[in-house]
Amino acid sequence: MCLIFKMGNGISDNYEEISLLFETQFWKVHSARKKEDQMRVSLFHLKIESFQNRKDRDRFVSSCMSSISCIRRLKHPHVLTIYEVNEDLKTFGFSAEPVDAVISQANNFSEDE
């Protein structure tokens, strides 16, 4: 099932075959394909309804933007690769390499991992 998904500021305009994969406390994560080269990606969209007020949301988004800025400079096979970011506080989201689940929902890790 494909959904029309807008992250704002044209980020989702670059993608097609967008469908919801899963939701977490703060994120809706969709799978998609980049129109230009058919590369598979995941689109992370902030769930605004997760926040009781604007101040909490803005603080969370600022923290995420700072973290994403650091992560984008790293190139490591165990660190999520982030491609595009929408930094608008109301429609914050980003595209990244494909993911299937969040670590907190995965059951195949040992206690040491």
Z-matrix of the N, CA and C atoms (Angstrom, degrees):
N
C 1 1.446
C 2 1.526 1 109.17
N 3 1.287 2 118.48 1 121.84
C 4 1.460 3 122.59 2 179.32
C 5 1.521 4 109.85 3 -97.95
N 6 1.304 5 115.74 4 142.14
C 7 1.453 6 122.05 5 179.15
C 8 1.516 7 109.18 6 -116.25
N 9 1.300 8 116.50 7 152.22
C 10 1.461 9 119.75 8 169.03
C 11 1.507 10 105.41 9 -85.71
N 12 1.298 11 116.76 10 121.91
C 13 1.453 12 122.02 11 -171.14
C 14 1.513 13 108.81 12 -130.29
N 15 1.301 14 116.61 13 122.83
C 16 1.459 15 121.10 14 179.28
C 17 1.515 16 109.49 15 -116.18
N 18 1.329 17 116.34 16 120.99
C 19 1.450 18 120.91 17 175.70
C 20 1.517 19 109.81 18 -92.10
N 21 1.283 20 118.32 19 -9.56
C 22 1.451 21 121.37 20 -177.23
C 23 1.510 22 111.38 21 92.58
N 24 1.311 23 114.86 22 159.33
C 25 1.464 24 122.45 23 177.64
C 26 1.526 25 113.57 24 52.03
N 27 1.334 26 117.94 25 25.69
C 28 1.449 27 121.00 26 172.11
C 29 1.505 28 117.10 27 80.70
N 30 1.329 29 120.92 28 1.45
C 31 1.465 30 120.44 29 -178.26
C 32 1.515 31 110.83 30 -61.70
N 33 1.325 32 117.74 31 -49.37
C 34 1.461 33 119.82 32 -177.75
C 35 1.523 34 112.12 33 -69.53
N 36 1.323 35 117.87 34 -16.82
C 37 1.464 36 120.99 35 177.55
C 38 1.525 37 111.62 36 -63.10
N 39 1.322 38 117.66 37 -21.37
C 40 1.457 39 122.18 38 -179.84
C 41 1.525 40 113.12 39 -85.38
N 42 1.345 41 116.74 40 0.34
C 43 1.458 42 120.69 41 -172.75
C 44 1.518 43 111.37 42 -127.35
N 45 1.341 44 115.61 43 155.35
C 46 1.462 45 122.83 44 177.10
C 47 1.522 46 109.05 45 -137.31
N 48 1.322 47 116.88 46 175.15
C 49 1.464 48 122.33 47 -178.64
C 50 1.528 49 110.88 48 54.39
N 51 1.312 50 116.14 49 46.53
C 52 1.459 51 122.04 50 -176.43
C 53 1.525 52 109.43 51 -86.09
N 54 1.345 53 115.63 52 125.18
C 55 1.463 54 119.61 53 178.40
C 56 1.532 55 109.87 54 -145.46
N 57 1.310 56 115.17 55 145.13
C 58 1.460 57 121.48 56 -178.11
C 59 1.520 58 110.75 57 -67.33
N 60 1.336 59 116.19 58 128.96
C 61 1.465 60 122.15 59 175.57
C 62 1.525 61 110.90 60 -94.17
N 63 1.348 62 115.27 61 -53.71
C 64 1.457 63 120.69 62 -178.78
C 65 1.515 64 109.46 63 -165.57
N 66 1.324 65 114.81 64 168.57
C 67 1.460 66 121.85 65 175.46
C 68 1.519 67 108.85 66 -125.02
N 69 1.311 68 115.29 67 147.02
C 70 1.459 69 122.11 68 172.67
C 71 1.525 70 106.65 69 -121.15
N 72 1.318 71 115.96 70 -170.64
C 73 1.455 72 119.27 71 -178.45
C 74 1.526 73 112.35 72 -57.17
N 75 1.324 74 117.67 73 -43.63
C 76 1.463 75 121.46 74 -174.40
C 77 1.525 76 114.81 75 -112.50
N 78 1.331 77 119.00 76 -9.51
C 79 1.463 78 121.23 77 -170.34
C 80 1.517 79 112.65 78 -129.86
N 81 1.336 80 114.82 79 146.57
C 82 1.452 81 123.31 80 163.22
C 83 1.523 82 104.60 81 -107.82
N 84 1.320 83 117.11 82 127.67
C 85 1.456 84 121.29 83 -176.93
C 86 1.524 85 108.48 84 -116.39
N 87 1.328 86 114.62 85 125.89
C 88 1.463 87 122.21 86 -177.71
C 89 1.524 88 109.84 87 -117.35
N 90 1.317 89 116.24 88 149.76
C 91 1.460 90 120.05 89 169.22
C 92 1.528 91 106.82 90 -92.37
N 93 1.320 92 115.63 91 153.45
C 94 1.470 93 120.21 92 -179.70
C 95 1.523 94 109.23 93 -162.28
N 96 1.326 95 114.63 94 169.24
C 97 1.465 96 121.68 95 173.75
C 98 1.521 97 108.09 96 -123.86
N 99 1.323 98 115.35 97 136.75
C 100 1.455 99 120.42 98 177.77
C 101 1.526 100 108.64 99 -73.29
N 102 1.322 101 116.99 100 129.57
C 103 1.465 102 121.74 101 -177.10
C 104 1.525 103 112.04 102 -60.00
N 105 1.309 104 116.19 103 -40.40
C 106 1.461 105 121.71 104 -172.99
C 107 1.527 106 113.20 105 -62.80
N 108 1.344 107 117.21 106 -47.45
C 109 1.461 108 119.75 107 -174.59
C 110 1.531 109 114.20 108 -129.45
N 111 1.347 110 117.31 109 8.97
C 112 1.464 111 123.72 110 179.07
C 113 1.532 112 113.40 111 63.54
N 114 1.331 113 117.25 112 17.33
C 115 1.461 114 120.80 113 177.83
C 116 1.530 115 109.66 114 -67.51
N 117 1.326 116 116.12 115 135.15
C 118 1.464 117 121.81 116 178.17
C 119 1.525 118 109.68 117 -78.16
N 120 1.338 119 117.03 118 136.20
C 121 1.464 120 122.38 119 -179.97
C 122 1.521 121 109.78 120 -140.71
N 123 1.311 122 115.34 121 171.34
C 124 1.458 123 122.50 122 168.44
C 125 1.516 124 107.85 123 -115.52
N 126 1.329 125 116.66 124 138.19
C 127 1.459 126 122.49 125 176.60
C 128 1.517 127 108.07 126 -108.14
N 129 1.316 128 116.85 127 123.16
C 130 1.462 129 123.16 128 179.18
C 131 1.523 130 108.03 129 -103.10
N 132 1.304 131 116.53 130 122.39
C 133 1.460 132 121.85 131 -178.41
C 134 1.523 133 108.49 132 -121.62
N 135 1.321 134 117.39 133 126.22
C 136 1.465 135 122.46 134 -179.02
C 137 1.522 136 110.67 135 -66.95
N 138 1.328 137 116.72 136 131.06
C 139 1.461 138 122.07 137 176.36
C 140 1.526 139 108.33 138 -85.21
N 141 1.311 140 115.74 139 99.27
C 142 1.468 141 122.21 140 -177.89
C 143 1.524 142 110.85 141 -57.27
N 144 1.325 143 117.16 142 -35.82
C 145 1.464 144 120.72 143 -177.66
C 146 1.526 145 113.20 144 -66.28
N 147 1.327 146 117.92 145 -8.87
C 148 1.469 147 121.82 146 177.88
C 149 1.523 148 112.50 147 -74.69
N 150 1.324 149 116.88 148 -11.26
C 151 1.458 150 120.69 149 -175.15
C 152 1.516 151 110.79 150 -113.07
N 153 1.326 152 115.66 151 136.08
C 154 1.459 153 119.89 152 -178.96
C 155 1.522 154 112.27 153 -77.54
N 156 1.334 155 116.90 154 -27.44
C 157 1.459 156 118.40 155 179.61
C 158 1.523 157 110.87 156 -146.79
N 159 1.307 158 115.02 157 164.82
C 160 1.459 159 122.42 158 -176.63
C 161 1.528 160 111.88 159 -63.90
N 162 1.315 161 117.82 160 -37.82
C 163 1.465 162 121.03 161 -178.10
C 164 1.531 163 110.87 162 -61.18
N 165 1.346 164 117.11 163 -44.50
C 166 1.465 165 120.57 164 177.92
C 167 1.522 166 111.37 165 -63.55
N 168 1.335 167 116.16 166 -43.23
C 169 1.467 168 120.83 167 178.91
C 170 1.519 169 110.61 168 -61.71
N 171 1.327 170 117.23 169 -47.51
C 172 1.463 171 121.05 170 -178.35
C 173 1.523 172 111.70 171 -63.04
N 174 1.314 173 116.93 172 -38.83
C 175 1.473 174 121.21 173 177.96
C 176 1.534 175 109.87 174 -64.85
N 177 1.336 176 117.00 175 -43.39
C 178 1.468 177 121.82 176 178.74
C 179 1.530 178 110.52 177 -62.42
N 180 1.327 179 116.82 178 -46.91
C 181 1.464 180 121.08 179 -179.22
C 182 1.530 181 110.80 180 -63.41
N 183 1.322 182 117.60 181 -41.34
C 184 1.473 183 120.74 182 178.10
C 185 1.522 184 110.70 183 -60.96
N 186 1.319 185 116.26 184 -41.48
C 187 1.461 186 120.82 185 177.68
C 188 1.531 187 110.73 186 -64.56
N 189 1.327 188 116.68 187 -42.86
C 190 1.463 189 120.97 188 177.92
C 191 1.524 190 111.36 189 -62.56
N 192 1.325 191 117.03 190 -43.74
C 193 1.472 192 120.16 191 -179.60
C 194 1.527 193 110.92 192 -62.10
N 195 1.309 194 116.55 193 -39.72
C 196 1.460 195 120.56 194 177.85
C 197 1.535 196 110.27 195 -64.24
N 198 1.321 197 116.53 196 -44.84
C 199 1.464 198 120.95 197 179.17
C 200 1.524 199 111.21 198 -64.25
N 201 1.319 200 116.91 199 -43.37
C 202 1.464 201 121.10 200 -179.76
C 203 1.522 202 110.58 201 -63.15
N 204 1.314 203 116.68 202 -38.74
C 205 1.458 204 120.44 203 177.86
C 206 1.537 205 110.71 204 -58.78
N 207 1.308 206 116.48 205 -42.33
C 208 1.473 207 121.14 206 178.27
C 209 1.528 208 111.20 207 -69.21
N 210 1.329 209 116.27 208 -44.64
C 211 1.465 210 121.16 209 -177.29
C 212 1.524 211 110.98 210 -63.51
N 213 1.317 212 117.94 211 -37.11
C 214 1.473 213 120.91 212 -178.05
C 215 1.525 214 112.23 213 -64.83
N 216 1.309 215 117.44 214 -22.30
C 217 1.469 216 120.68 215 178.32
C 218 1.523 217 111.83 216 -82.33
N 219 1.331 218 117.29 217 -17.45
C 220 1.457 219 121.53 218 -178.82
C 221 1.517 220 111.06 219 -87.96
N 222 1.285 221 116.28 220 141.81
C 223 1.465 222 122.45 221 173.08
C 224 1.524 223 106.52 222 -128.03
N 225 1.327 224 115.85 223 100.03
C 226 1.456 225 121.43 224 -177.95
C 227 1.526 226 107.83 225 -149.27
N 228 1.326 227 118.47 226 141.30
C 229 1.468 228 120.21 227 -177.16
C 230 1.529 229 114.65 228 -63.87
N 231 1.320 230 117.97 229 -16.81
C 232 1.468 231 121.06 230 -179.07
C 233 1.526 232 112.98 231 -105.91
N 234 1.329 233 116.62 232 12.28
C 235 1.464 234 121.61 233 177.13
C 236 1.524 235 107.74 234 -119.54
N 237 1.321 236 116.43 235 131.19
C 238 1.464 237 122.07 236 -178.22
C 239 1.529 238 110.56 237 -56.96
N 240 1.323 239 116.32 238 129.98
C 241 1.461 240 121.87 239 176.29
C 242 1.521 241 108.47 240 -88.20
N 243 1.326 242 116.49 241 122.48
C 244 1.457 243 122.36 242 -179.18
C 245 1.520 244 108.57 243 -106.98
N 246 1.351 245 116.00 244 130.27
C 247 1.456 246 120.93 245 -175.78
C 248 1.520 247 113.17 246 -96.77
N 249 1.318 248 118.00 247 -59.02
C 250 1.464 249 122.42 248 -177.20
C 251 1.518 250 109.49 249 -127.35
N 252 1.345 251 116.15 250 149.50
C 253 1.462 252 121.31 251 -179.71
C 254 1.522 253 109.44 252 -132.51
N 255 1.319 254 115.79 253 135.55
C 256 1.460 255 121.98 254 171.27
C 257 1.528 256 105.65 255 -104.00
N 258 1.310 257 118.41 256 110.15
C 259 1.458 258 122.57 257 -173.64
C 260 1.522 259 114.03 258 -91.06
N 261 1.318 260 117.89 259 6.56
C 262 1.462 261 120.66 260 177.19
C 263 1.537 262 108.74 261 -64.93
N 264 1.334 263 117.03 262 129.65
C 265 1.464 264 120.86 263 -175.64
C 266 1.523 265 113.10 264 -63.28
N 267 1.323 266 117.88 265 -29.12
C 268 1.464 267 120.86 266 -177.78
C 269 1.522 268 113.32 267 -84.39
N 270 1.330 269 117.23 268 -25.45
C 271 1.465 270 120.75 269 -175.64
C 272 1.524 271 111.24 270 -128.78
N 273 1.313 272 117.34 271 33.27
C 274 1.456 273 122.56 272 -174.80
C 275 1.527 274 111.80 273 -56.65
N 276 1.314 275 116.25 274 136.33
C 277 1.450 276 122.38 275 176.78
C 278 1.516 277 110.06 276 -174.91
N 279 1.326 278 115.29 277 174.04
C 280 1.464 279 118.95 278 179.70
C 281 1.520 280 110.22 279 -156.93
N 282 1.333 281 115.17 280 161.68
C 283 1.459 282 121.48 281 173.50
C 284 1.525 283 107.53 282 -107.66
N 285 1.327 284 114.80 283 147.10
C 286 1.461 285 120.35 284 -176.85
C 287 1.525 286 109.29 285 -150.23
N 288 1.316 287 114.45 286 175.54
C 289 1.457 288 118.55 287 175.71
C 290 1.532 289 109.20 288 -58.75
N 291 1.315 290 118.25 289 157.04
C 292 1.461 291 120.97 290 -176.39
C 293 1.530 292 112.65 291 -62.03
N 294 1.316 293 115.17 292 138.20
C 295 1.466 294 122.43 293 173.09
C 296 1.526 295 107.45 294 -129.55
N 297 1.328 296 116.15 295 156.98
C 298 1.461 297 120.60 296 179.45
C 299 1.516 298 112.97 297 -113.77
N 300 1.334 299 116.72 298 -23.00
C 301 1.464 300 121.12 299 -178.47
C 302 1.521 301 108.69 300 -163.04
N 303 1.314 302 115.90 301 167.42
C 304 1.457 303 120.01 302 174.00
C 305 1.518 304 108.40 303 -94.65
N 306 1.314 305 117.11 304 151.79
C 307 1.462 306 121.43 305 -177.34
C 308 1.526 307 111.65 306 -56.11
N 309 1.319 308 117.38 307 -39.01
C 310 1.459 309 120.21 308 -178.38
C 311 1.526 310 112.42 309 -64.91
N 312 1.340 311 118.11 310 -18.58
C 313 1.458 312 121.46 311 179.06
C 314 1.516 313 112.75 312 -101.16
N 315 1.330 314 118.08 313 -7.16
C 316 1.460 315 121.35 314 -179.33
C 317 1.520 316 109.42 315 -81.88
N 318 1.320 317 115.77 316 137.53
C 319 1.458 318 120.84 317 -177.65
C 320 1.505 319 113.41 318 -105.64
N 321 1.313 320 118.55 319 1.99
C 322 1.451 321 120.74 320 -173.46
C 323 1.533 322 113.83 321 -99.95
N 324 1.341 323 117.30 322 21.76
C 325 1.456 324 120.70 323 178.07
C 326 1.525 325 109.85 324 -105.72
N 327 1.320 326 115.53 325 143.52
C 328 1.465 327 119.58 326 174.92
C 329 1.522 328 108.73 327 -81.67
N 330 1.325 329 117.22 328 170.77
C 331 1.470 330 120.91 329 179.85
C 332 1.526 331 111.47 330 -63.58
N 333 1.344 332 117.36 331 -28.98
C 334 1.467 333 121.18 332 179.45
C 335 1.522 334 112.47 333 -71.25
N 336 1.328 335 116.59 334 -28.40
C 337 1.463 336 120.13 335 -177.45
C 338 1.507 337 109.80 336 -80.42
